[in-house]
Amino acid sequence: MSEPAGQTHAMRAMIELRRRILSGELPGGTRLLEIPLAEALEISRTPVREAMSRLAEEGLLDRVKGGGFLVRTFLYQDVIDAIELRGILEGTAARFAAERGADPAGLERLHAIVADLDACFGEQRGEIDFAGYFEANARFHRELAGLARSSVIARELDRVAQLPFASPSSVLPDRVYVAPRQGSLDVAQAQHRAIVDAITNREAGRAEHLAREHARTARRDIEHVMRLHRGLIGEVSGLAVLI
């Protein structure tokens, strides 16, 4: 069955507003009101209101007393904290999976995803299927969250991943600056294998440590861009929201 029109419009509005916020088109401090947005998006006020409420739950908007929402601004430290929080949650998910005994079918899927990630690397250094890596990496992290068999962990991981840069694939090096950051992809892929190995062998402490360290590769990539390649701010989605 197709989605009701209202839900479809709300989803479209949410996707478009998120894009405008993360691109900097709607800078921090911008006040958003239902009527102008509904007119701009050519939909009714109800799905716009729903979309803004969802984005407020994600942390991209703040509610304003008297009505409307403000686009949030993010400090660099906010981003670092969000990544650290994801690392803690994913580390806990990996530990639970190892302690509780991961579902064999789930482990098979993780092994298959790691193989898919391996296939994204070409024979020559720097030859990488970025789109394939991005998609497979996202699948790896979703599967890892599911192996914990904890609805609480899964829900909170989904929530924190909506914040700018907290998503596992939000700052993956791409062809714009892959040369200086090839090493981070190599390390990340080695960590993928090690996490699966630790969960398979029910090494809970090792699995947790590896998953937490894995999240920090995103932090190092952000630090690299902000410190050495600030000219890439327009090339990396989300950097525009930082102050």
C-alpha positions in Angstrom: 0.0 0.0 0.0 1.2 3.5 -0.7 1.8 6.0 2.2 -1.0 8.4 2.9 -0.4 11.8 1.2 0.1 13.6 4.5 2.9 11.3 5.5 4.5 11.5 2.1 4.4 15.3 2.2 5.8 15.4 5.8 8.7 13.1 4.8 9.4 15.3 1.7 9.4 18.4 3.8 11.6 16.9 6.4 14.2 15.7 3.9 14.2 19.1 2.2 14.5 21.1 5.4 17.3 18.9 6.6 19.2 19.4 3.4 18.8 23.2 3.6 20.0 23.2 7.2 23.0 21.0 6.6 24.0 22.9 3.5 23.9 26.2 5.3 21.1 27.5 3.1 19.2 27.9 6.4 21.9 29.1 8.7 21.8 28.8 12.5 19.5 31.3 14.2 17.0 31.3 11.2 13.4 31.3 12.4 11.1 28.9 10.6 7.4 29.6 10.4 4.7 27.2 9.2 2.9 29.4 6.7 5.9 30.7 4.7 7.5 27.2 4.6 4.3 25.6 3.5 4.0 28.1 0.7 7.6 27.6 -0.3 7.3 23.8 -0.3 3.8 24.0 -1.9 2.2 21.8 0.7 -0.2 22.3 3.6 0.8 23.5 7.1 0.2 20.2 8.8 3.0 18.2 7.2 5.4 21.2 7.6 4.5 21.3 11.3 5.2 17.5 11.6 8.5 17.8 9.7 9.7 20.6 12.0 8.7 18.7 15.0 10.7 15.7 13.8 13.7 17.8 13.1 13.5 19.3 16.6 13.5 15.7 18.0 16.7 15.1 15.9 18.3 18.2 17.4 18.5 20.3 14.3 15.8 22.8 15.4 14.8 24.4 18.7 11.2 25.3 19.5 10.5 29.0 20.1 8.1 30.3 22.7 5.2 31.8 20.9 5.4 29.5 17.9 7.8 28.4 15.2 11.3 27.0 15.4 14.9 28.2 15.2 17.6 26.5 13.3 20.2 25.4 15.8 23.9 26.3 15.6 26.5 23.7 16.6 29.8 24.2 18.3 32.7 22.0 17.2 32.6 20.4 20.7 28.9 19.5 20.1 30.0 17.4 17.1 32.8 15.7 19.0 30.4 14.9 21.9 27.9 13.4 19.5 30.5 11.1 18.0 31.8 10.1 21.4 28.2 9.3 22.4 27.7 7.1 19.3 30.9 5.3 20.1 29.7 4.6 23.6 26.4 3.3 22.3 27.9 1.2 19.6 30.5 -0.2 22.0 27.7 -1.2 24.3 25.9 -2.8 21.3 29.0 -4.8 20.4 29.5 -5.9 24.0 25.8 -7.0 24.4 26.1 -8.9 21.1 29.2 -10.8 22.4 27.8 -11.4 25.9 24.4 -12.5 24.8 25.6 -14.5 21.8 24.9 -13.0 18.4 22.3 -14.5 16.1 24.2 -16.7 13.6 22.2 -15.3 10.7 23.1 -11.8 11.8 26.8 -12.7 12.0 26.6 -14.2 8.5 25.2 -10.9 7.3 28.0 -9.0 9.0 30.6 -11.2 7.4 29.0 -10.7 4.0 28.9 -6.9 4.5 32.6 -6.9 5.4 33.2 -8.8 2.1 31.2 -6.1 0.3 33.3 -3.4 1.9 36.5 -5.2 0.8 35.2 -5.3 -2.7 35.0 -1.5 -2.7 38.8 -1.2 -2.7 40.5 -1.4 -6.1 43.8 -2.9 -6.8 45.5 0.6 -7.0 45.7 2.7 -3.9 43.0 5.4 -4.0 40.7 3.3 -6.3 37.6 3.2 -4.1 33.9 2.7 -4.9 32.8 5.5 -2.6 29.1 5.0 -3.1 29.4 1.3 -2.5 31.5 1.8 0.6 29.0 4.4 2.0 26.1 2.1 1.5 27.8 -1.0 2.9 29.2 0.9 5.9 25.7 2.1 6.8 24.5 -1.5 6.6 27.3 -2.7 8.8 26.4 -0.3 11.6 22.6 -1.0 11.3 23.4 -4.7 11.6 25.7 -4.2 14.5 23.0 -2.3 16.4 20.5 -5.1 15.7 22.9 -7.8 17.1 22.6 -6.3 20.5 19.0 -7.4 20.7 18.2 -4.2 22.6 15.4 -1.9 21.5 16.8 0.8 23.8 20.2 0.8 22.2 18.8 0.6 18.7 16.4 3.6 19.4 19.1 5.7 20.9 21.6 5.0 18.2 19.1 6.0 15.6 18.4 9.2 17.5 22.1 10.2 17.9 22.9 9.3 14.3 20.6 12.1 13.1 22.8 14.8 14.5 25.3 16.4 12.1 28.4 14.2 11.8 27.3 11.6 14.3 26.1 9.2 11.5 28.7 6.4 10.9 29.1 7.5 7.2 28.7 11.3 7.6 32.4 12.2 7.2 33.8 9.3 5.2 36.7 10.5 3.0 35.6 10.8 -0.6 37.4 11.4 -3.8 37.8 15.1 -2.9 40.4 14.4 -0.3 40.9 10.6 -0.3 44.7 10.8 -0.8 45.6 12.2 2.7 42.9 10.1 4.4 43.3 6.7 2.6 44.7 5.4 5.9 41.5 6.1 7.8 39.6 3.9 5.5 42.1 1.1 5.8 42.0 1.4 9.6 38.2 1.5 9.6 38.0 -1.6 7.4 40.4 -3.5 9.7 38.3 -2.5 12.6 35.1 -3.8 10.9 36.8 -7.2 10.6 38.1 -7.1 14.2 34.7 -6.2 15.6 33.0 -9.1 13.9 35.8 -11.4 15.0 35.4 -10.3 18.7 31.6 -10.7 18.6 32.0 -14.2 17.0 34.4 -15.3 19.7 32.3 -13.7 22.4 35.1 -11.4 23.6 32.8 -8.7 25.0 35.4 -6.3 26.3 37.4 -6.4 23.1 34.3 -5.9 21.0 33.3 -2.9 23.0 36.8 -1.3 22.9 37.0 -1.9 19.1 33.6 -0.4 18.4 34.3 2.7 20.5 37.7 3.2 18.9 36.0 2.7 15.5 33.7 5.7 16.1 36.8 7.9 16.8 37.9 7.5 13.2 35.1 9.9 12.3 36.4 12.3 14.9 39.9 12.2 13.4 38.5 12.9 9.9 36.6 15.9 11.1 39.7 17.2 12.9 41.7 16.7 9.7 39.2 18.7 7.6 38.9 21.5 10.2 42.6 21.8 10.8 44.2 21.2 7.4 41.5 21.3 4.7 39.0 24.1 5.7 38.6 24.8 2.0 36.6 21.5 1.8 33.9 22.9 4.1 31.6 23.3 1.1 32.3 19.7 0.0 31.4 17.9 3.3 27.7 17.9 4.2 26.9 19.4 7.5 30.1 21.5 8.1 28.1 24.6 7.3 26.2 24.3 10.6 29.3 24.6 12.8 30.4 27.8 14.4 
